[in-house]
């Protein structure tokens, strides 16, 4: 593995450019043999990169990996001169195939950001611990609480805040009165609010984000709250503050308290404007496309992947004979037999598998009226906007008449080919120059060659005679249209063997002109050899005579048969003995005219006339079988005597083949005459419909013009003239050259015209052009050839302006590219699957989460292999079918290696136009760790709830105990106080000073204990929200004066200045006793912590609905930390007193300010304290309503 990385720099480069994580490969000495960031520093030890504090942990990690095979750890790493950062290190051991040594592969993921969160969280927890540890009441009760539970709650809260602030949606939540209770950062920024918490307490009227039809928005939210029914994925168009219309996918979800009561609403807005615009443009483009298809004359159709018709034009309806309602949604299988079903399926399946179109495949179907139609089609794939295959489109042509005609021609050709291939005679086909075009097997075998070897070779190449001039004369006669028979030719084989054949040549014509020559040849080599041998040797002649396959009969000049060979016996089905010594005229031969023919030939030979070989049909006397024979007779000398030699060959089979061939040729001639007649009739129709043609092209919506072979425009329609005017071009273009009329056309257009003229095929192209006014247009051009006598003489050019559709297409491509980029870079796994379960598309995160390698593709695989429990899949499918979507579905999955993970799935159902499910699209994310934490949190919460119940019970016991103790203690305290007062009043003069002092101390402590009991009872009432006020209208200035009077001895003791800035007529509805307590606590604290000769200022200011009171001093002041704790129970000032004149005899209970705050709050007011720091005094401010 190490060598692979080191020796393949390309792989290393790919890792460096595409992987953000650090990669190390270490040997057993912990030396770095490979990394993906510093290629020149191999063999450095891993500790050269690790922070010294982490040496030991990383060393232990490496030991574990070498020992167990894998391991993980967090550590600080420094590389490329950068400061130390935190990394999660995961390692695995392997054996290097190059040196067979064990090594370690480390991959390090940067977790610095998460570590910072962790440190901040720990610091926050520490501060929280210090605060709670300092409260004496909590010090005891928190012993029963779970620290882990507190941590989990804090982590969960922070996690939720991080998610809310980083997702792209707009999110806010309100109470039932539609008052904002919070939002995420995106929504706050939209409303020019820096901190999301600043939105709390506001209403929609206070914000700027949406003003148009605000009441409608409120009605929707009120309806969700009132009905307690959420709204999901609602598409709405909104005009925000900038006036721009945007489309949003909106979710409105009611919020509930622990009892299930609706307490508010959560609303999310996801911007789908780009998608909506793309869908609209795509719909417009499709409508245009559909309109074109509806009106073209070509037969066009579309089917889905199951073969159900989803679209077709009128031409298709005319072709198949069914109505639109009968066709729509019907499967193609309903119109074809089993053979054609399978044929069509194979073609469509091939197109689907290869993604390549299929052209010109044929099949048959029955129209509604049961007429058989033979059709020729081309099929193409249809893709959706994401490149997914969703169906097929096709063009179809009715070729029934053409097919029948071709079948007849094929049958005729087959008959001809049967004769051609089975004939023992030689047959070969040449052009007028003598070049061989075809040759039958018998002749190929004779010359010892294969067909591909003789094709295009001139037949003269095989001639072995020097009668070339004679053959040329024969060739000229044939070319002139004359049939030639009985030409004897000597030829040679590839082995040098000479053979002779007698040939009949038939000229074949096309358009009245001889283009080919069909040569029918009979091998006469044997006959010639026989004649030669007879003259040389009777013995040799006899041998040939006896063994010849021809029937040979010798007749003397008197007409008596003197001999015949065995072939004669076979041919005539008569014994040789029955023929010899009989006059040939006495042999029974039918018909009679054949006998007279033989007699005439016999006389001609006697008269020195050599007759041509003849072919006649006779009836054998024995079995009355009709046979065709070829007769060639001549005079021969045998032993000095002259005889007639008659050679007879049975050519019955050959004759039958010739007759069938002749009949086939006659049929072809008849067919040609019929076709010529149809062409003449159609030509006549075309000439008569020229005016109709001109009217038709002028009615076409697409611009059209016609050019001749010189590229001069000879005709244009009205739509073309209008188009030129719209483009600012001269519309007088008839008789002008195309490039003269349109100089901006590229040279490729000239080549396209030449291609159509040369090939005669329709050409469809797209062009982009810059006009003279620098306007850019895009056009789709269809060049259609016009034939005259088989030659392209003119071209119809149909132009379609696709400038707008091209722009929309580019926008759609760009939108699709953006979508694909977003999906590719998404951290969540994205997938799209067929309803049957096959994966259509997925992103890289899908592969990563599923545990596959990045290069592995899962397209076409079945999704169920991910499911740990198929019952979960059934539940997943069931909810999709019921609701059309599924949200936050948590389910266990298994990865490729079998490892189980927990994922959170969000998906929705995709349906076709018939509302049938066809696919599922969704995302999922690995929440294994989060799920584990949530489970722990739930368990912790459960424990906390149990503990909370116990704590409440204990708290009630505590409160009951304190209340009982306070009341029980008060009884003896009253008695003690009463007796002390009685003794001091009645017997003071009789007491010595020491006893008097002790009694005064007792009295003072009793009073102090009574105050403490009262405070404890007040605290319990505040805690339990049971503080009862006895309100009355009273002048608060009087309360302040009474308070100052009671504290005057303390004020005078420290020589303090009291500054009063109050209205003497402040009438408020308050509890007099408790407001007196508030002022007493605040002023006494100010006295206690203000140095001698200091000052205390008491002021009051009228507010809108009440008064603001302020108690300010120039005392020792407070720190920020102390200000935060000031109004908590049992909180006392612990800082060193910086002034010697301040003597704190009693630090108090720490309950005074807690009670003060409780009383102010019970009156509907607020209280807080401010201080600029040590020795800078303190200001207490509180409000009271009127």
Secondary structure, DSSP 8 states (H G I E B T S, - for coil): -HHHHHH-HHHHHHHHHH--SEEEEE-TT-BEEEESS-TT-TT-BGGGTB-GGGHHHHHHHHHHHHHHSEEEEEEEE--TT---EEEEEEEEEEEETTTTEEEEEEEEEE-HHHHHHHHHHHHHHHHHHHHHHH-HHHHHHGGGS-HHHHHHHHHHHHHHHHHHHHSSSEEEEEETT--EEEE-HHHHHHTT-SSGGGGTT--GGG-SS--TTHHHHHHHHHHHHHHT--EEEEEEEEE-TT--EEEEEEEEEEEE-TTS-EEEEEEEEEE-HHHHHHHHHHHHHHHHHHHHHHH-SSEEEEEETTSBEEEE-HHHHHHH---HHHHTT-BGGGGS-HHHHHHHHHHHHHHHHH---EEEEEEEEE-TT--EEEEEEEEEEEE-TTS-EEEEEEEEEE-HHHHHHHHHHHHHHHHHHHHHHH-SSEEEEEETT-BEEEE-HHHHHHHT--HHHHTT-BGGGGB-SS-HHHHHHHHHHHHTT--EEEEEEEEE-TTS-EEEEEEEEEEEEETTEEEEEEEEEEE-HHHHHHHHHHHH-HHHHHHHHHH-SSEEEEE-TTSBEEEE-HHHHHHHTS-GGGTTTSBGGGS--BSHHHHHHHHHHHHHHHTT-----EEEEEE-TTT--EEEEEEEEEEEEETTEEEEEEEEEE-HHHHHHHHHHHHHHHHHHHHHHHHHHHHHHHHHHHHHTHHHHHHHHHH-SSEEEEEETT-BEEEE-HHHHHHHHHTT-----TTSBHHHH-TTS-THHHHHHHHHHHH---EEEEEEEE-TTS-EEEEEEEEEEEEETTEEEEEEEEEEE-HHHHHHHHHHHHHHHHHHHHHHH-SSEEEEEETTSBEEEE-HHHHHHTT--TT---TT-BGGGGBS-HHHHHHHHHHHHHHSEEEEEEEEEE-TTS-EEEEEEEEEEEE-TTS-EEEEEEEEEE-HHHHHHHHHHHHHHHHHHHHHHHHHHHHHHHHHHHHHHHHHHHHHHHHHHHHHHHHHHHSGGGS-HHHHHHHHHHHHHHHHHHHHHHHHHHHHHHHTT-----EEEEEHHHHHHHHHHHTHHHHHHTT-EEEEE--S--EEEEEHHHHHHHHHHHHHHHHHTS-TT-EEEEEEEE-SSEEEEEEEE-SS---HHHHHHTTSTT----S----TT---S----S-HHHHHHHHHHHTT--EEEE--STTS-EEEEEEEE-
